[in-house]
Amino acid sequence: MRSLTKLVLAAVMVTSAHAASEGADGSNGPAYLPPPPPIPFVHNWTGFYAGAHAGVGWSNGDSSGSAGFIGGGQVGFNYQINQWVLGVEGDLSGTTIKDSVSATVVGPGAVLSGNAEASLNWVSTLAPRVGYAFNNWLVYGKVGGAWAHTSGTATAGINGLQLASVSVDETLSGWMLGIGAEYALWNNWTAKIEYDMMDFSNSGPFAADKFNVLKAGMNYRFGAPGWPF
């Protein structure tokens, strides 16, 4: 009888332990995998864009230090491959850059004078761009063609009386190179700063053949804003 009682107590204890174990497992509920981390937002530079710029320009190679303001617009297209951004951009800028020189010779009974003035009316460039993107930042370089329209006038006189005058009006062509950085601000807007050097190979009425431009601008990219990729 005592052996039977011990056997019954042992069975009850085993059954209770098993039920308690199942109850504990059931309280944890079914196991779920944690959600995947959110995809980070990465700005995408692909698309057509247009914008405006303003800055300063100056010539080199002469002692007059010709300088002035520039302002205009640009259009272009970018295509992003991983972090590399390939594209092409064209721009057109009006300028106030001028160069002038004058000379006076005093002789017996006569004063000879001469004056020359040249203006850089506008400059334009068309160049492919190659850049590298750091999310919202894009650093780039470009090399391409450059064009400029110049006008100039030279006069000569004696004793204050003008004797001759010559005018020049022509469009020059050359090449350019530039470097810059662009930052994506919000939605489709970006801001940039850029330096360009243009070489026209001693053409035109200017004493200098090279012009430098430092400009800042903003662009608007058409299409959807940057997206994850």
Secondary structure as GFF3:
##gff-version 3
##sequence-region A 1 229
A	DSSP	alpha_helix	2	27	.	.	.	ID=ss1
A	DSSP	beta_strand	47	60	.	.	.	ID=ss2
A	DSSP	beta_strand	67	81	.	.	.	ID=ss3
A	DSSP	beta_strand	84	107	.	.	.	ID=ss4
A	DSSP	beta_strand	110	134	.	.	.	ID=ss5
A	DSSP	beta_strand	137	158	.	.	.	ID=ss6
A	DSSP	beta_strand	161	186	.	.	.	ID=ss7
A	DSSP	beta_strand	189	199	.	.	.	ID=ss8
A	DSSP	beta_strand	210	221	.	.	.	ID=ss9
###
